Amino acid sequence: MFGLFRRKPPPEPVWVDVAGLRAQMSGSEAPLVLDVRGADEFVGPLGHIEGALNVPLPDLPAQQHAITEAGRPIVCVCLTDKRSAAAAAQLAAAGVSQVSVLRGGMKAWRETGAP
């Protein structure tokens, strides 16, 4: 009986690699790059992807409406991909259909020499 009230698991994230994100960013409908690291990490040694919006993961629920208002696809980014996967799951659970995660995060971005 209790099995009827189980929560549905969050959807699996859609992954994009660095080359895929770079291609999307140069396309006609560039995604919103949502960096969910803390502000100190965003401006820290790894820096951030040019044009990225910094909304730390704990602040995401309060900023969610403003983020989704533009109607652009969203690519979530963090240091590796753990927090960004959590952010993508939150956005997907809230009904955002075009959300993905940068596989490997900023570490992967920098390893490829991307600016």
C-alpha positions in Angstrom: 0.0 0.0 0.0 2.8 2.4 0.9 4.4 1.8 -2.5 1.6 3.9 -4.2 3.0 7.0 -2.6 6.6 6.8 -3.5 8.2 9.8 -5.0 9.2 9.6 -8.6 13.0 9.6 -8.9 14.4 12.8 -10.5 15.0 12.4 -14.2 18.5 11.4 -15.3 20.5 14.5 -16.5 21.2 15.1 -20.1 25.0 15.3 -20.5 27.0 17.5 -22.9 30.7 17.4 -23.3 33.0 20.5 -23.8 33.0 20.2 -27.6 29.2 20.0 -27.6 28.8 23.0 -25.4 31.3 25.1 -27.5 29.3 24.2 -30.6 26.1 25.2 -28.9 27.6 28.4 -27.8 28.6 29.4 -31.3 25.2 28.4 -32.7 22.2 30.6 -33.4 20.4 29.7 -30.1 23.2 29.8 -27.5 22.3 28.2 -24.2 22.3 30.0 -20.8 25.4 28.7 -19.0 24.4 28.4 -15.4 27.4 28.1 -13.1 26.2 26.8 -9.7 29.5 27.1 -7.8 30.0 29.6 -5.0 31.0 33.1 -5.9 34.5 32.5 -4.6 34.9 29.6 -7.1 33.3 31.5 -9.9 36.0 34.2 -9.7 38.7 31.8 -8.4 41.7 30.2 -10.2 39.6 28.2 -12.7 37.5 31.2 -13.6 34.3 30.7 -15.4 32.9 30.3 -18.9 32.4 33.7 -20.6 28.9 34.9 -20.3 28.0 32.4 -17.6 25.4 33.3 -14.9 26.6 32.5 -11.4 23.8 31.2 -9.1 25.2 29.1 -6.3 23.3 25.8 -5.9 21.7 26.8 -2.5 20.3 30.0 -4.1 18.8 28.2 -7.1 15.2 27.8 -5.8 15.0 31.6 -5.2 16.4 32.4 -8.6 14.7 29.7 -10.6 11.9 31.8 -12.1 14.3 34.5 -13.4 16.6 31.8 -14.9 13.8 30.1 -16.8 12.1 33.3 -17.9 14.3 33.8 -20.9 13.2 30.5 -22.4 16.7 29.5 -23.5 18.2 26.0 -23.2 20.2 25.8 -19.9 23.6 24.1 -19.4 24.5 23.7 -15.7 28.2 23.9 -14.8 30.2 23.4 -11.5 33.7 22.3 -10.6 33.2 18.6 -11.7 29.6 17.8 -12.4 28.0 16.8 -9.1 26.4 20.1 -8.1 25.4 20.9 -11.7 23.7 17.5 -12.0 21.7 18.3 -8.8 20.8 21.8 -10.3 19.7 20.2 -13.5 17.5 17.7 -11.6 15.9 20.6 -9.7 15.2 22.5 -12.8 13.8 19.4 -14.6 11.6 18.6 -11.7 10.3 22.2 -11.9 9.3 21.6 -15.5 12.3 22.9 -17.4 12.6 20.7 -20.5 15.9 21.9 -22.1 18.5 21.5 -19.3 21.8 19.7 -19.5 25.0 19.2 -17.5 28.6 19.9 -18.7 30.3 16.5 -18.1 33.4 17.1 -16.1 32.5 20.7 -15.3 35.1 23.5 -15.2 37.9 21.0 -14.8 37.1 19.4 -18.2 36.6 22.8 -19.7 40.0 24.0 -18.7 41.7 20.6 -19.6 40.6 21.2 -23.2 42.1 24.7 -23.2 38.7 26.3 -23.6 38.7 30.0 -22.6 
